[in-house]
Amino acid sequence: MTKLPTTETALQQHEAEEVWAAIGRLVADQDLESLTPEEFVDLALATTPLLPAGLRRRITEYRRYAPGGDVLLLRGMLPESVAFPATASSPSEPHAGPAQRAALLLASVMVMFGEPFNYSTLYGGRLVQNLVPVPSMEFTQTSQSSTGMLDWHCEDSFRDDRCDYAGLLCLRGDPSGASMYAQAKDVPLSADAIETLREPRFHVRPDPAHVLPGKVQMRRIAILSGSESAPEIAYDTHHIAPIDDDDLEAADALRELGACLAKVAVSHVMERGDLLIFDNKRVVHARTPFDARFDGTDRWLMRVMVCGSALSFRRWGQRIPD
């Protein structure tokens, strides 16, 4: 496993302080929790020009060309002088004080990729979710886990409208909780496995983080798609399986994929102020175990998911689809 190389894109502390102060002047004493999702996104769009020009250029370069790969790390996004409240106790807990400004900062970056959204079935439909440990969820395959390994997955592979990009902003890190990533284009699969994984011989169960009404039909998919040079992937270690239990060739291809992901895994321990953005159609990710204390000092990331296609977003007709 290799470490994610530190990107050259990092805000200097004086830049982070200036952005933070500018956001403060923009929002004044407004309670951002009182805004509708549309109002919040409009405010995020108004905040984007406050970001340093060099940072905006780097983000645009990544979105258009991904010259350094399908994962982008921005560092130093939060001023060291800001004291955040206790770590949120749940993914849907409302943000208060400086955490509101951090959520808006994250959204101001992510609107450069498209339209922020969430599903009504996921964490109350909040646009900015908390990725935090929750008691009794330590070993689940959700962002609420801690003691257990959160295994390889793409966000919401069970849906055909899964996000194009996701951004994770670290408010509070943990040295044990490393984020892991693997780009589909780097996975050293055999030709036979690639051929099998490109056929719709698999189905995927719904993500357990979603609260779904009744039984949801499993989606039939090919795990790999797109061009050979920049393949797309839909994957979840625990929820994807061959449609036919007797399809040994498909099962072998899945096992090979799982083993090969470990060979190209890239690891990064998120630190305060890190903003990690990844292409959810081309990157599989995971997280190593860490010990949660549930005392207000645990690891705390914020997440925003984005639909990169204006046409797709318009077809939904709503920012929080069912």
Solvent accessible surface area in square Angstrom, and as a share of the most:
residue,aa,sasa,rsa
1,M,140,0.63
2,T,88,0.51
3,K,164,0.69
4,L,29,0.14
5,P,104,0.66
6,T,87,0.51
7,T,22,0.13
8,E,164,0.73
9,T,17,0.10
10,A,47,0.37
11,L,15,0.07
12,Q,108,0.48
13,Q,66,0.29
14,H,112,0.50
15,E,43,0.19
16,A,1,0.01
17,E,66,0.30
18,E,103,0.46
19,V,7,0.04
20,W,20,0.07
21,A,44,0.34
22,A,15,0.12
23,I,0,0.00
24,G,15,0.14
25,R,178,0.65
26,L,73,0.36
27,V,12,0.07
28,A,76,0.59
29,D,141,0.73
30,Q,84,0.37
31,D,75,0.39
32,L,13,0.06
33,E,61,0.28
34,S,80,0.52
35,L,33,0.17
36,T,68,0.40
37,P,57,0.36
38,E,83,0.37
39,E,84,0.38
40,F,22,0.09
41,V,3,0.02
42,D,87,0.45
43,L,27,0.13
44,A,0,0.00
45,L,95,0.47
46,A,52,0.41
47,T,0,0.00
48,T,17,0.10
49,P,86,0.54
50,L,63,0.31
51,L,2,0.01
52,P,29,0.18
53,A,50,0.39
54,G,37,0.36
55,L,7,0.03
56,R,75,0.27
57,R,165,0.60
58,R,49,0.18
59,I,0,0.00
60,T,41,0.24
61,E,73,0.33
62,Y,7,0.02
63,R,100,0.36
64,R,149,0.54
65,Y,141,0.54
66,A,29,0.22
67,P,83,0.52
68,G,69,0.66
69,G,7,0.07
70,D,11,0.06
71,V,24,0.14
72,L,3,0.02
73,L,5,0.03
74,L,0,0.00
75,R,45,0.16
76,G,21,0.21
77,M,3,0.01
78,L,4,0.02
79,P,0,0.00
80,E,133,0.60
81,S,84,0.54
82,V,20,0.11
83,A,85,0.66
84,F,19,0.08
85,P,51,0.32
86,A,68,0.52
87,T,17,0.10
88,A,5,0.04
89,S,75,0.48
90,S,35,0.23
91,P,8,0.05
92,S,45,0.29
93,E,57,0.26
94,P,83,0.53
95,H,9,0.04
96,A,61,0.47
97,G,52,0.50
98,P,45,0.28
99,A,1,0.00
100,Q,25,0.11
101,R,66,0.24
102,A,0,0.00
103,A,3,0.02
104,L,0,0.00
105,L,2,0.01
106,L,0,0.00
107,A,1,0.01
108,S,0,0.00
109,V,0,0.00
110,M,0,0.00
111,V,15,0.09
112,M,40,0.18
113,F,8,0.03
114,G,23,0.22
115,E,52,0.23
116,P,3,0.02
117,F,0,0.00
118,N,0,0.00
119,Y,0,0.00
120,S,50,0.32
121,T,18,0.11
122,L,5,0.03
123,Y,23,0.09
124,G,70,0.67
125,G,8,0.07
126,R,50,0.18
127,L,15,0.07
128,V,7,0.04
129,Q,0,0.00
130,N,0,0.00
131,L,19,0.09
132,V,1,0.01
133,P,7,0.04
134,V,26,0.15
135,P,73,0.46
136,S,100,0.65
137,M,51,0.23
138,E,40,0.18
139,F,149,0.62
140,T,43,0.25
141,Q,45,0.20
142,T,8,0.05
143,S,22,0.14
144,Q,22,0.10
145,S,1,0.01
146,S,0,0.00
147,T,54,0.32
148,G,10,0.10
149,M,61,0.27
150,L,18,0.09
151,D,37,0.19
152,W,26,0.09
153,H,23,0.10
154,C,2,0.01
155,E,15,0.07
156,D,5,0.02
157,S,5,0.03
158,F,20,0.08
159,R,42,0.15
160,D,119,0.62
161,D,27,0.14
162,R,24,0.09
163,C,1,0.00
164,D,32,0.16
165,Y,32,0.12
166,A,0,0.00
167,G,0,0.00
168,L,10,0.05
169,L,1,0.00
170,C,0,0.00
171,L,3,0.02
172,R,54,0.20
173,G,29,0.28
174,D,11,0.06
175,P,119,0.75
176,S,64,0.41
177,G,0,0.00
178,A,10,0.08
179,S,4,0.03
180,M,11,0.05
181,Y,5,0.02
182,A,1,0.01
183,Q,35,0.15
184,A,8,0.06
185,K,93,0.39
186,D,66,0.34
187,V,15,0.09
188,P,75,0.47
189,L,24,0.12
190,S,50,0.33
191,A,82,0.63
192,D,105,0.54
193,A,5,0.04
194,I,64,0.33
195,E,110,0.49
196,T,6,0.03
197,L,0,0.00
198,R,74,0.27
199,E,59,0.26
200,P,71,0.45
201,R,56,0.20
202,F,0,0.00
203,H,42,0.19
204,V,2,0.01
205,R,104,0.38
206,P,33,0.21
207,D,26,0.13
208,P,75,0.47
209,A,16,0.13
210,H,13,0.06
211,V,123,0.71
212,L,49,0.24
213,P,116,0.73
214,G,67,0.64
215,K,204,0.86
216,V,53,0.31
217,Q,164,0.73
218,M,65,0.29
219,R,65,0.24
220,R,157,0.57
221,I,10,0.05
222,A,28,0.22
223,I,2,0.01
224,L,10,0.05
225,S,50,0.32
226,G,50,0.48
227,S,60,0.39
228,E,159,0.71
229,S,93,0.60
230,A,37,0.28
231,P,13,0.08
232,E,52,0.23
233,I,1,0.01
234,A,8,0.06
235,Y,11,0.04
236,D,18,0.09
237,T,58,0.34
238,H,80,0.36
239,H,21,0.09
240,I,13,0.06
241,A,32,0.25
242,P,20,0.12
243,I,62,0.32
244,D,77,0.40
245,D,133,0.69
246,D,118,0.61
247,D,26,0.14
248,L,126,0.63
249,E,101,0.45
250,A,0,0.00
251,A,22,0.17
252,D,74,0.38
253,A,5,0.04
254,L,26,0.13
255,R,155,0.57
256,E,54,0.24
257,L,1,0.00
258,G,25,0.24
259,A,59,0.46
260,C,6,0.04
261,L,0,0.00
262,A,60,0.47
263,K,142,0.60
264,V,35,0.20
265,A,2,0.01
266,V,34,0.20
267,S,15,0.09
268,H,15,0.07
269,V,49,0.28
270,M,1,0.01
271,E,96,0.43
272,R,89,0.32
273,G,0,0.00
274,D,2,0.01
275,L,1,0.00
276,L,0,0.00
277,I,0,0.00
278,F,0,0.00
279,D,11,0.06
280,N,0,0.00
281,K,43,0.18
282,R,68,0.25
283,V,0,0.00
284,V,0,0.00
285,H,13,0.06
286,A,3,0.03
287,R,13,0.05
288,T,28,0.16
289,P,59,0.37
290,F,8,0.03
291,D,107,0.55
292,A,23,0.18
293,R,123,0.45
294,F,84,0.35
295,D,86,0.45
296,G,20,0.19
297,T,67,0.39
298,D,4,0.02
299,R,14,0.05
300,W,4,0.01
301,L,3,0.02
302,M,0,0.00
303,R,12,0.04
304,V,1,0.01
305,M,0,0.00
306,V,0,0.00
307,C,5,0.03
308,G,39,0.37
309,S,43,0.28
310,A,61,0.47
311,L,109,0.54
312,S,34,0.22
313,F,30,0.12
314,R,180,0.66
315,R,179,0.65
316,W,54,0.19
317,G,67,0.64
318,Q,86,0.38
319,R,19,0.07
320,I,37,0.19
321,P,9,0.06
322,D,110,0.57
